[in-house]
Amino acid sequence: MSRKLQLLLSGGVLFFFFLFFSYLVHKDLFTQFDFNMTIRLQDHISRRFDGIFSSLSELGKVEVMGIVLLVIFVVSRKVLAGIVALGLFIIFHLIEIFGKFFVDHPPPPEFMLRTQHLVDFPQFYVRSNSSYPSGHAGRTMFISTILLVMLWQSKRLSHTAKIGLSGFIVCYDLAMLISRPYLGEHWTSDVIGGAIIGTSFGLITGVVLMHDRHHVQHKAHHVGV
């Protein structure tokens, strides 16, 4: 099985798992789990991290992540993959809006909120009375998955450099995902759902990235001949 097919199948499986998981969230199967996870995180993580985690809230906003996505594909000159990524980025937010309006999953209560608002950017979507799925988790995993695919396709970086950069990306992802329930912005199930759909769309974009790479290599071979 080719790597492109593996990525495509993995992305497809994750997408259908997201639909199934969303159904379970709608049925309130994770209510106690969500509450317990938030309490444990807030009990075991020092309040000194409130500012750091709150800064991640700013970095993960749709405006910032949209710019990051554009920069990635402008710098890499992956035109087709960039178009697909932007399209999936938009689709993700349509799914997020749909989830927040149609999946009955109220956000954490006000007394759990710990976010320190650093900058107040206008938003492209309206927050409803539901918090599922987490847009921050989805955007983070979407872009991180794309970066990881690009990173491991690179011929310029050593294996050690790839491992080091991958470790940095994974650590950033973990910090972002943990920050959502810790700050009381989302329940853990919101984060899981967002991470699943974000990773799914990132893997699908990865298929196009690999296609672009093979196309460039094929073209270079003919030019060399």
MOKA-V148312 format. One line per field, one symbol per residue. ss: DSSP state (2 for helix, 1 for strand, 0 for the rest). phi: phi as a letter, one per 30 degrees, with the letter a starting at -180 (. if undefined). A space follows every 10 residues. Layout:
ss->???
phi->???
//
This chain:
ss->0022222222 2222222222 2222220000 2222222222 2222002222 2222222220 0222222222 2222220022 2222222222 2222222222 2200000002 2200000000 0000000000 0000222222 2222222222 2220000022 2222222222 2222222222 2200000222 2222222222 2222222222 2222222222 22220
phi->.ddddddddd dddddddddd dddddddidc ededdddddd dddccdddde dddddddddd dddddddedd deddddicdd dddddddddd dedddddedd cccdbedede dcdbdcddbc ddcdbcdcdc cccddddddd dddddddddd ddddcdcddd dddddddddd ddeddddddd dddidbdddd ddddddddde dddddddddd dedddddddd ddddd
//
